[in-house]
Each structure stands twice: as C-alpha cells, then as structure tokens.
Amino acid sequence: MLPSRAMLRTDFKYNLPEAQIALHPCEVRSASRLLRVNPDTDALIDAQFADLSDLLEAGDLLVFNDTRVIPARMWGNKDSGGKVEVLVERITGQQQVLAHVRASKSPRPGSWLRLDPDISVQVIERVDDLFRLEFTGTDSVLDILEAHGHMPLPPYIKREDEMQDRSRYQTIYAQTPGAVAAPTAGLHFDDGSMAQLRARGVDMAFVTLHVGAGTFQPVRVEKLDDHVMHFEYLEVDAASCDKIAAARARGGRVVAVGTTVVRCLETAARNGRPEPYKGETNLFITPGYRFQCVDALLTNFHLPESTLLMLVCAFAGHSRMLSAYQHAVDAGYRFYSYGDAMFIESREDSRKAAL
C-alpha cells in the first residue's frame, strides 16, 4: 500500500532489461507464458497460457475487445519536399481523419501532403496535438490504408513492420476496424484455446474500444492528479450487459481480457452496473478506484510509469503488482505487446486499496 499522499508517476517505476522486450510474437499464439497472482496468498505461479482454462470455471464470463487494428501509418513528403510521417488516430469520415503528423516543421492548414505511393492529402486544420486531414479521390480512407498503410507497431518495437504483423498484431476475433494499437491481452488466443474455453463452459462477450496511440503516451507530470487522459471511442451493447448480469446471477466471474475491456466495462458501469454505452471515454483508473464490474483480469506486462500499469495496480494492489513485475523480470518473462501475460484475480482488500 502506498503512503497517504498524492500519487506520483515515479511510484510506478521498475527496471526492465531491454533484452526482455518482445520484438516478435511467439511462433504459436497460445505458446506464451502466464504468470498467475494467487488472490489469497499472493503466491506467484509460473504457468503457460494454455493453462488458462484450468483457472476458469463453468459460468465465468470472458469479455473481449473486438476492435480491429488498421494499417494506420504512412510516409511521404510535404509540398515543400520535407519528409513526413502520418499516423492516423481516428477515421472521422469516408475521406477524413484525425492524425499525428511528424515532420521537421508542422504543416500549415491548406497545405498538401504527398503520401506513398501517390496519394494526395490536404491539411484542413490543427486540433490540439492532431491534424485533420482529407484524402482525395474516390476510395475511402479505410480502403487506402488497407492497400498502402503499414501496421502501427508500438514505439518500443524498434523494427519496421513485417508481413506477419498484419495478422499477428491482430486478435483472431477482431471485427470492427478503428484501433491503431492492438488490445494485446487478446493476442494469445487462437482457435484451439477458444474452443477449449467453450468446452469448459466459459461464456464469452464482446465489446469495442478503439485503442489510440495515446495508450503509449508517457505520463509527463509528476502528480497523477495533473495527468489528462486521452479519449478513446467505445461501444458496449445490451447483449454484453445482459451476459454480465447473467454471469453475476449464477455466481460466475467477469474476466476482462485486457485493460481496454476494463475501461469499457467500468465506463459503462458508471451508474453502478453496466448499461449500453456508445461514445468516448477518458477514464483514468489509479489505486483507490472502486471497481464496479470486473472480477479478474488477463493482461500483458506494461511500460513503467504508464497509465496501464497504474490501472493494474488499482485492480490488484500497488506493492502486490510491483512484486509480481520484479518476479517476471527475474524469471525472464517477455514484456509488452508481443510478450507474455498475467492472470490477476481480484481480492476484496486489494480492490479497496487506497493511499
């Protein structure tokens, strides 16, 4: 438990050898490792992702994020000739997007970008740190990106995207295009593991949260109260809310597959129980937050001092999680998007953890 004071970014620091950052996925999705944190004893149990079905029971509900990662990165030149990189943050219309634009000098409204191979894009306006861009021609932005864009690998994967990233930086159940980062806890599931879970009697529900590039944005302020969370678009439908209610009624657990699902469900449960929701969220979950909906969490290992690590610490307890992370470092687990996973079951006192 943290001391009774304002929470600081540095409270969530840990040291990770660079060699443990996974640059490529496992050859087989479900062949990754799984660290289980026992909710009763705090014991750390080294397992395999294939063991997940043994940790779940008939009547439990797994909730997945079915967003689909779009090939959102393109390169080209400004009218002036300077090089430019465009990373689409959100598609806002058939031919318009909000995007991050990296160049030696920011483009002016009204100027043009020429993206490879031969795509003309006009800069409409600047919107805070983003730019509103309009693509020309008759093809939709999504079609252009699918044909010519590159998969937006996270900044800590220091290599160019490869053909396999088109499928592997994507869950097997991805349906709704719009994310520029994968909901990485779901990358471990393959057809075999899904079938195994269904055979065990585990129910499944799907929500949508389009993960934005802001998920990798570092927390730059020292006091967490001063941090402004990025907005992301989400949808939770009535069918998923009904499944959650049914799981609760039969005594099953609601298991979130990833931090994006946690933010989805907790946003939808703003009135105490999940209700259909469609819109944006900038929910920032830190220790002291009282969870309304989630009983267990499957998640990858997250960056030091990141909002995702803060969420995990809120769910399971600060010291408990930092001890688990140190164990994972010492045991040689693979970290981040293409890395290994954790299974964290809630404990009443950890859910009430406060400063």
VOPAGU-2260 file (C-alpha; in pm, 1 decimal, decimal comma):
REM VOPAGU-2260
SITE   aa  ch    i         X         Y         Z
SITE  MET   A    0       0,0       0,0       0,0
SITE  LEU   A    1     126,2     344,8     -89,8
SITE  PRO   A    2     171,4     612,8     177,8
SITE  SER   A    3    -109,6     859,4     239,2
SITE  ARG   A    4      -1,7    1127,8      -6,0
SITE  ALA   A    5     -62,6    1240,9    -360,9
SITE  MET   A    6      25,7     966,3    -606,7
SITE  LEU   A    7     338,7    1019,9    -812,3
SITE  ARG   A    8     437,6     889,5   -1152,1
SITE  THR   A    9     760,3     752,3   -1002,8
SITE  ASP   A   10     561,5     525,2    -770,4
SITE  PHE   A   11     511,9     303,7   -1076,2
SITE  LYS   A   12     872,0     269,5   -1185,6
SITE  TYR   A   13    1053,7     -58,7   -1238,3
SITE  ASN   A   14    1365,7    -158,9   -1426,3
SITE  LEU   A   15    1341,5    -383,8   -1731,1
SITE  PRO   A   16    1638,1    -515,7   -1930,2
SITE  GLU   A   17    1589,8    -418,2   -2293,6
SITE  ALA   A   18    1650,7    -778,7   -2397,9
SITE  GLN   A   19    1316,9    -877,1   -2239,0
SITE  ILE   A   20    1111,7    -652,3   -2469,2
SITE  ALA   A   21     947,7    -891,8   -2716,1
SITE  LEU   A   22    1016,9    -773,4   -3071,3
SITE  HIS   A   23     831,8   -1059,9   -3240,0
SITE  PRO   A   24     535,4   -1275,4   -3138,2
SITE  CYS   A   25     565,7   -1637,6   -3030,0
SITE  GLU   A   26     551,3   -1878,5   -3320,5
SITE  VAL   A   27     223,4   -2012,3   -3176,6
SITE  ARG   A   28     -12,8   -1757,3   -3020,9
SITE  SER   A   29    -104,4   -1966,1   -2718,5
SITE  ALA   A   30     255,6   -2076,8   -2651,5
SITE  SER   A   31     328,7   -1771,8   -2434,5
SITE  ARG   A   32     385,2   -1787,9   -2060,3
SITE  LEU   A   33     128,0   -1690,4   -1799,1
SITE  LEU   A   34     202,6   -1553,7   -1453,1
SITE  ARG   A   35     -79,8   -1613,7   -1205,3
SITE  VAL   A   36    -108,5   -1398,4    -896,3
SITE  ASN   A   37    -288,1   -1600,2    -627,4
SITE  PRO   A   38    -552,2   -1374,4    -466,9
SITE  ASP   A   39    -538,9   -1542,8    -126,8
SITE  THR   A   40    -170,0   -1595,8     -62,3
SITE  ASP   A   41      -6,7   -1352,5    -309,0
SITE  ALA   A   42     192,2   -1650,8    -434,2
SITE  LEU   A   43     328,5   -1604,1    -787,5
SITE  ILE   A   44     270,9   -1911,2   -1000,3
SITE  ASP   A   45     458,7   -1959,9   -1326,8
SITE  ALA   A   46     233,8   -2124,4   -1583,3
SITE  GLN   A   47     159,9   -2137,2   -1955,7
SITE  PHE   A   48    -116,5   -1952,4   -2137,3
SITE  ALA   A   49    -255,2   -2293,7   -2232,1
SITE  ASP   A   50    -333,7   -2338,0   -1859,9
SITE  LEU   A   51    -583,8   -2050,7   -1863,5
SITE  SER   A   52    -885,5   -2279,9   -1895,4
SITE  ASP   A   53    -782,4   -2450,4   -1570,7
SITE  LEU   A   54    -805,4   -2113,5   -1392,6
SITE  LEU   A   55   -1160,9   -2051,2   -1511,2
SITE  GLU   A   56   -1483,6   -2226,1   -1420,3
SITE  ALA   A   57   -1807,5   -2304,2   -1597,2
SITE  GLY   A   58   -2024,3   -1995,2   -1568,2
SITE  ASP   A   59   -1737,3   -1746,0   -1579,2
SITE  LEU   A   60   -1763,1   -1478,3   -1847,4
SITE  LEU   A   61   -1466,7   -1370,3   -2058,6
SITE  VAL   A   62   -1510,6   -1024,5   -2211,8
SITE  PHE   A   63   -1304,2    -945,2   -2522,9
SITE  ASN   A   64   -1234,2    -625,1   -2716,3
SITE  ASP   A   65   -1319,2    -693,7   -3082,2
SITE  THR   A   66   -1158,4    -379,9   -3225,5
SITE  ARG   A   67    -953,3    -429,4   -3540,7
SITE  VAL   A   68    -615,2    -258,8   -3588,3
SITE  ILE   A   69    -595,5     -59,9   -3910,7
SITE  PRO   A   70    -267,5     -17,7   -4107,0
SITE  ALA   A   71    -257,4     340,8   -3987,5
SITE  ARG   A   72      98,8     453,7   -4067,0
SITE  MET   A   73     209,6     611,0   -4394,8
SITE  TRP   A   74     511,3     809,2   -4512,4
SITE  GLY   A   75     564,3    1073,1   -4777,5
SITE  ASN   A   76     659,5    1436,6   -4829,6
SITE  LYS   A   77     519,8    1783,0   -4775,1
SITE  ASP   A   78     473,6    2021,4   -5066,1
SITE  SER   A   79     798,4    2179,6   -4956,6
SITE  GLY   A   80     975,5    1849,0   -5004,4
SITE  GLY   A   81    1033,7    1772,2   -4637,0
SITE  LYS   A   82     970,8    1418,8   -4519,3
SITE  VAL   A   83     652,9    1345,9   -4325,8
SITE  GLU   A   84     506,8    1054,0   -4131,4
SITE  VAL   A   85     131,4    1024,0   -4080,1
SITE  LEU   A   86     -21,5     805,1   -3809,5
SITE  VAL   A   87    -400,0     802,3   -3828,4
SITE  GLU   A   88    -555,0     830,4   -3482,0
SITE  ARG   A   89    -920,1     814,1   -3583,3
SITE  ILE   A   90   -1119,4     787,8   -3904,1
SITE  THR   A   91   -1387,7    1057,5   -3887,1
SITE  GLY   A   92   -1546,3    1020,1   -4230,5
SITE  GLN   A   93   -1514,7     849,2   -4566,1
SITE  GLN   A   94   -1209,9    1058,5   -4652,3
SITE  GLN   A   95   -1125,6    1247,0   -4333,9
SITE  VAL   A   96    -910,9    1151,2   -4037,3
SITE  LEU   A   97    -753,9    1291,7   -3726,0
SITE  ALA   A   98    -385,6    1206,3   -3737,2
SITE  HIS   A   99     -46,8    1256,5   -3580,0
SITE  VAL   A  100     186,9    1421,5   -3829,7
SITE  ARG   A  101     560,9    1404,8   -3773,6
SITE  ALA   A  102     778,9    1640,6   -3974,2
SITE  SER   A  103    1071,9    1873,7   -3917,4
SITE  LYS   A  104     818,4    2156,9   -3925,5
SITE  SER   A  105     443,9    2115,3   -3870,8
SITE  PRO   A  106     235,9    2150,2   -4189,0
SITE  ARG   A  107       9,9    2453,6   -4225,5
SITE  PRO   A  108    -367,8    2434,9   -4279,9
SITE  GLY   A  109    -435,7    2435,0   -4653,1
SITE  SER   A  110    -105,7    2269,6   -4740,0
SITE  TRP   A  111     -74,1    1930,8   -4909,3
SITE  LEU   A  112      98,7    1604,4   -4823,8
SITE  ARG   A  113     200,8    1351,7   -5087,7
SITE  LEU   A  114     197,2    1006,9   -4933,7
SITE  ASP   A  115     340,0     693,8   -5090,7
SITE  PRO   A  116     271,9     561,7   -5344,5
SITE  ASP   A  117      81,9     856,5   -5497,7
SITE  ILE   A  118    -181,8     979,2   -5254,1
SITE  SER   A  119    -271,0    1345,9   -5209,9
SITE  VAL   A  120    -384,2    1460,1   -4865,2
SITE  GLN   A  121    -484,8    1812,6   -4764,6
SITE  VAL   A  122    -423,6    1951,5   -4418,6
SITE  ILE   A  123    -756,7    2100,5   -4306,9
SITE  GLU   A  124    -677,8    2222,7   -3955,0
SITE  ARG   A  125    -484,5    2153,4   -3639,7
SITE  VAL   A  126    -681,4    2005,3   -3348,1
SITE  ASP   A  127    -466,7    2020,4   -3033,6
SITE  ASP   A  128    -180,8    1775,2   -3098,8
SITE  LEU   A  129    -352,5    1623,2   -3402,8
SITE  PHE   A  130    -425,1    1732,5   -3758,5
SITE  ARG   A  131    -749,2    1694,7   -3950,7
SITE  LEU   A  132    -657,6    1557,0   -4292,2
SITE  GLU   A  133    -868,1    1495,8   -4604,1
SITE  PHE   A  134    -774,9    1231,4   -4859,4
SITE  THR   A  135    -858,0    1296,1   -5224,4
SITE  GLY   A  136   -1002,7    1055,3   -5479,7
SITE  THR   A  137   -1297,1     819,7   -5465,2
SITE  ASP   A  138   -1153,3     548,6   -5238,7
SITE  SER   A  139   -1237,3     557,9   -4868,9
SITE  VAL   A  140    -961,1     624,4   -4618,2
SITE  LEU   A  141   -1001,0     272,1   -4484,0
SITE  ASP   A  142    -953,7     122,6   -4830,8
SITE  ILE   A  143    -644,8     339,2   -4889,3
SITE  LEU   A  144    -492,1     235,7   -4558,3
SITE  GLU   A  145    -566,1    -132,4   -4615,5
SITE  ALA   A  146    -395,5    -111,8   -4955,3
SITE  HIS   A  147     -96,8     109,3   -4872,5
SITE  GLY   A  148     -68,5     162,6   -4496,6
SITE  HIS   A  149     170,4      -2,6   -4252,1
SITE  MET   A  150      81,3    -167,9   -3922,0
SITE  PRO   A  151     143,1      83,6   -3639,9
SITE  LEU   A  152     377,2    -117,7   -3420,8
SITE  PRO   A  153     444,6      36,5   -3077,6
SITE  PRO   A  154     747,6     264,9   -3045,3
SITE  TYR   A  155     935,7      14,9   -2827,7
SITE  ILE   A  156     931,3    -244,8   -3109,1
SITE  LYS   A  157    1229,1     -94,2   -3287,1
SITE  ARG   A  158    1196,5    -251,6   -3629,6
SITE  GLU   A  159     994,2    -199,5   -3944,5
SITE  ASP   A  160     660,3    -375,6   -3965,0
SITE  GLU   A  161     665,4    -708,6   -4147,6
SITE  MET   A  162     404,5    -904,9   -4339,5
SITE  GLN   A  163     330,5   -1129,1   -4039,1
SITE  ASP   A  164     236,5    -824,3   -3832,4
SITE  ARG   A  165     -74,2    -784,1   -4049,6
SITE  SER   A  166    -215,8   -1094,4   -3885,1
SITE  ARG   A  167     -20,1   -1128,8   -3560,5
SITE  TYR   A  168     -64,6    -770,4   -3437,6
SITE  GLN   A  169    -436,1    -850,0   -3452,8
SITE  THR   A  170    -661,6   -1072,8   -3243,7
SITE  ILE   A  171    -826,9   -1367,4   -3419,1
SITE  TYR   A  172   -1170,7   -1225,4   -3327,4
SITE  ALA   A  173   -1105,6    -868,9   -3447,1
SITE  GLN   A  174   -1418,0    -735,1   -3618,1
SITE  THR   A  175   -1458,3    -358,2   -3600,1
SITE  PRO   A  176   -1180,9    -153,5   -3768,5
SITE  GLY   A  177   -1061,3     156,9   -3589,9
SITE  ALA   A  178    -774,6      84,3   -3347,8
SITE  VAL   A  179    -417,0     199,5   -3402,5
SITE  ALA   A  180    -283,2     -25,4   -3127,3
SITE  ALA   A  181    -378,5    -384,3   -3053,7
SITE  PRO   A  182    -565,1    -493,8   -2740,1
SITE  THR   A  183    -264,4    -709,4   -2666,2
SITE  ALA   A  184    -403,7    -943,2   -2398,9
SITE  GLY   A  185    -615,7   -1093,3   -2674,9
SITE  LEU   A  186    -319,0   -1175,5   -2898,7
SITE  HIS   A  187    -259,7   -1500,9   -2705,7
SITE  PHE   A  188    -590,4   -1659,8   -2805,4
SITE  ASP   A  189    -608,6   -1897,4   -3100,1
SITE  ASP   A  190    -885,0   -2123,5   -3229,0
SITE  GLY   A  191    -774,4   -2409,0   -3006,1
SITE  SER   A  192    -772,9   -2208,0   -2684,3
SITE  MET   A  193   -1112,0   -2054,1   -2763,8
SITE  ALA   A  194   -1259,1   -2399,6   -2826,3
SITE  GLN   A  195   -1107,5   -2527,7   -2503,1
SITE  LEU   A  196   -1268,0   -2246,3   -2305,4
SITE  ARG   A  197   -1608,6   -2303,0   -2462,2
SITE  ALA   A  198   -1584,8   -2674,4   -2385,6
SITE  ARG   A  199   -1520,6   -2587,9   -2021,5
SITE  GLY   A  200   -1844,8   -2388,9   -2009,9
SITE  VAL   A  201   -1689,0   -2041,9   -2008,8
SITE  ASP   A  202   -1919,1   -1783,4   -2166,9
SITE  MET   A  203   -1790,6   -1503,0   -2390,7
SITE  ALA   A  204   -1896,1   -1145,5   -2466,1
SITE  PHE   A  205   -1750,6    -877,5   -2690,7
SITE  VAL   A  206   -1717,8    -501,1   -2653,2
SITE  THR   A  207   -1536,2    -248,7   -2871,1
SITE  LEU   A  208   -1276,7       9,3   -2772,1
SITE  HIS   A  209   -1066,1     159,3   -3048,6
SITE  VAL   A  210    -723,8     181,7   -2886,4
SITE  GLY   A  211    -549,6     507,3   -2973,3
SITE  ALA   A  212    -183,2     596,0   -2999,9
SITE  GLY   A  213    -226,1     778,2   -2670,1
SITE  THR   A  214    -203,1     441,0   -2497,0
SITE  PHE   A  215     175,4     472,9   -2542,3
SITE  GLN   A  216     187,5     839,3   -2439,6
SITE  PRO   A  217     408,5     875,5   -2133,4
SITE  VAL   A  218     279,4    1039,2   -1819,7
SITE  ARG   A  219     479,0    1360,8   -1819,9
SITE  VAL   A  220     354,1    1517,4   -1496,9
SITE  GLU   A  221     480,3    1409,4   -1157,6
SITE  LYS   A  222     144,0    1414,6    -975,0
SITE  LEU   A  223    -113,2    1180,9   -1127,9
SITE  ASP   A  224    -391,0    1425,1   -1042,4
SITE  ASP   A  225    -241,2    1656,1   -1305,9
SITE  HIS   A  226    -246,1    1398,0   -1586,7
SITE  VAL   A  227    -500,5    1444,2   -1867,0
SITE  MET   A  228    -607,5    1109,6   -2010,1
SITE  HIS   A  229    -657,4    1066,2   -2385,2
SITE  PHE   A  230   -1005,8     993,5   -2522,3
SITE  GLU   A  231   -1092,5     666,0   -2693,2
SITE  TYR   A  232   -1414,3     555,9   -2862,1
SITE  LEU   A  233   -1602,1     257,0   -2722,7
SITE  GLU   A  234   -1924,8      61,8   -2759,3
SITE  VAL   A  235   -2085,8    -172,2   -2506,7
SITE  ASP   A  236   -2411,0    -320,5   -2633,6
SITE  ALA   A  237   -2716,1    -452,1   -2449,2
SITE  ALA   A  238   -2627,8    -815,2   -2524,9
SITE  SER   A  239   -2295,6    -783,8   -2340,6
SITE  CYS   A  240   -2463,0    -609,9   -2046,1
SITE  ASP   A  241   -2715,8    -894,3   -2028,3
SITE  LYS   A  242   -2435,5   -1151,9   -2028,4
SITE  ILE   A  243   -2262,2    -971,8   -1742,4
SITE  ALA   A  244   -2584,7    -964,4   -1541,7
SITE  ALA   A  245   -2640,3   -1333,8   -1610,4
SITE  ALA   A  246   -2286,4   -1422,0   -1501,0
SITE  ARG   A  247   -2335,5   -1228,9   -1180,0
SITE  ALA   A  248   -2670,8   -1401,4   -1116,2
SITE  ARG   A  249   -2520,4   -1750,3   -1149,2
SITE  GLY   A  250   -2217,9   -1666,3    -934,1
SITE  GLY   A  251   -1969,3   -1654,0   -1221,3
SITE  ARG   A  252   -1683,5   -1409,7   -1252,7
SITE  VAL   A  253   -1649,5   -1132,2   -1509,3
SITE  VAL   A  254   -1299,1   -1167,4   -1654,1
SITE  ALA   A  255   -1167,6    -875,2   -1859,7
SITE  VAL   A  256    -931,2    -967,0   -2142,0
SITE  GLY   A  257    -709,0    -661,3   -2124,7
SITE  THR   A  258    -708,6    -316,2   -1973,2
SITE  THR   A  259    -915,0    -180,3   -2264,4
SITE  VAL   A  260   -1201,6    -407,7   -2162,5
SITE  VAL   A  261   -1169,3    -285,3   -1803,4
SITE  ARG   A  262   -1204,7      75,5   -1920,7
SITE  CYS   A  263   -1500,7     -23,4   -2140,9
SITE  LEU   A  264   -1689,6    -200,3   -1865,2
SITE  GLU   A  265   -1612,1      49,6   -1591,3
SITE  THR   A  266   -1723,9     335,5   -1817,2
SITE  ALA   A  267   -2047,0     150,8   -1896,6
SITE  ALA   A  268   -2098,4      80,4   -1524,8
SITE  ARG   A  269   -2081,7     446,5   -1426,8
SITE  ASN   A  270   -2425,2     414,9   -1259,4
SITE  GLY   A  271   -2327,5     106,3   -1061,5
SITE  ARG   A  272   -2395,5    -165,8   -1318,6
SITE  PRO   A  273   -2311,4    -199,4   -1688,7
SITE  GLU   A  274   -2556,6     -30,4   -1923,7
SITE  PRO   A  275   -2536,4       5,1   -2303,5
SITE  TYR   A  276   -2290,0     279,7   -2390,9
SITE  LYS   A  277   -2162,8     430,6   -2712,8
SITE  GLY   A  278   -1924,9     724,8   -2705,2
SITE  GLU   A  279   -1587,0     835,0   -2575,3
SITE  THR   A  280   -1408,5     770,7   -2250,1
SITE  ASN   A  281   -1106,8     925,2   -2082,3
SITE  LEU   A  282   -1144,2     722,0   -1764,4
SITE  PHE   A  283    -814,6     722,3   -1574,6
SITE  ILE   A  284    -800,9     438,3   -1321,0
SITE  THR   A  285    -546,7     463,1   -1040,5
SITE  PRO   A  286    -516,9     299,4    -695,9
SITE  GLY   A  287    -812,0     397,8    -483,2
SITE  TYR   A  288   -1060,3     345,6    -767,5
SITE  ARG   A  289   -1357,1     125,2    -672,7
SITE  PHE   A  290   -1429,7    -127,8    -944,6
SITE  GLN   A  291   -1792,6    -188,6   -1032,6
SITE  CYS   A  292   -1776,9    -472,2   -1279,0
SITE  VAL   A  293   -1453,8    -670,9   -1318,6
SITE  ASP   A  294   -1358,4    -972,1   -1104,3
SITE  ALA   A  295   -1043,4   -1091,9   -1279,5
SITE  LEU   A  296    -805,9    -955,7   -1539,5
SITE  LEU   A  297    -593,1   -1111,8   -1809,7
SITE  THR   A  298    -329,9    -862,4   -1920,1
SITE  ASN   A  299      17,4    -829,2   -2067,6
SITE  PHE   A  300     305,6    -659,2   -1889,2
SITE  HIS   A  301     302,3    -280,7   -1928,3
SITE  LEU   A  302     552,6       2,6   -1954,8
SITE  PRO   A  303     694,7     155,9   -1635,6
SITE  GLU   A  304     509,0     467,2   -1518,1
SITE  SER   A  305     230,1     404,8   -1771,9
SITE  THR   A  306    -142,6     457,1   -1722,1
SITE  LEU   A  307    -192,9      86,8   -1795,3
SITE  LEU   A  308      36,7     -18,7   -1512,3
SITE  MET   A  309    -146,9     224,6   -1286,4
SITE  LEU   A  310    -476,2      58,1   -1377,6
SITE  VAL   A  311    -336,7    -286,8   -1298,3
SITE  CYS   A  312    -206,6    -161,5    -963,4
SITE  ALA   A  313    -550,6     -16,4    -890,0
SITE  PHE   A  314    -706,3    -355,1    -956,4
SITE  ALA   A  315    -467,6    -577,0    -764,1
SITE  GLY   A  316    -270,5    -357,4    -526,1
SITE  HIS   A  317      40,2    -148,1    -580,2
SITE  SER   A  318     302,7    -346,3    -387,9
SITE  ARG   A  319     149,6    -675,0    -499,2
SITE  MET   A  320     187,1    -582,0    -865,3
SITE  LEU   A  321     535,9    -436,6    -841,6
SITE  SER   A  322     647,0    -757,3    -668,9
SITE  ALA   A  323     488,1    -957,7    -949,8
SITE  TYR   A  324     666,5    -746,6   -1209,8
SITE  GLN   A  325    1000,6    -795,1   -1036,4
SITE  HIS   A  326     937,1   -1169,4   -1033,6
SITE  ALA   A  327     858,4   -1158,7   -1406,3
SITE  VAL   A  328    1180,8    -970,4   -1476,5
SITE  ASP   A  329    1385,4   -1215,9   -1270,6
SITE  ALA   A  330    1212,2   -1516,9   -1431,0
SITE  GLY   A  331    1280,4   -1395,0   -1784,2
SITE  TYR   A  332     926,4   -1323,4   -1897,4
SITE  ARG   A  333     882,4   -1143,0   -2230,0
SITE  PHE   A  334     732,7    -794,8   -2194,4
SITE  TYR   A  335     486,5    -563,4   -2370,6
SITE  SER   A  336     267,1    -611,9   -2678,3
SITE  TYR   A  337     419,7    -931,8   -2815,6
SITE  GLY   A  338     516,0   -1057,1   -2470,2
SITE  ASP   A  339     372,2   -1288,0   -2206,4
SITE  ALA   A  340      60,1   -1246,5   -1993,2
SITE  MET   A  341     -62,3   -1227,2   -1633,0
SITE  PHE   A  342    -382,1   -1359,0   -1479,9
SITE  ILE   A  343    -487,2   -1146,7   -1183,2
SITE  GLU   A  344    -782,8   -1233,2    -963,2
SITE  SER   A  345    -927,6    -959,0    -750,0
SITE  ARG   A  346    -920,9    -962,8    -376,3
SITE  GLU   A  347   -1159,9    -751,6    -176,6
SITE  ASP   A  348    -889,8    -565,6      17,7
SITE  SER   A  349    -688,1    -503,1    -298,6
SITE  ARG   A  350    -993,9    -358,4    -472,6
SITE  LYS   A  351   -1032,5    -118,9    -181,9
SITE  ALA   A  352    -664,0     -26,4    -181,5
SITE  ALA   A  353    -619,6     341,8    -114,9
SITE  LEU   A  354    -330,1     571,5     -46,6
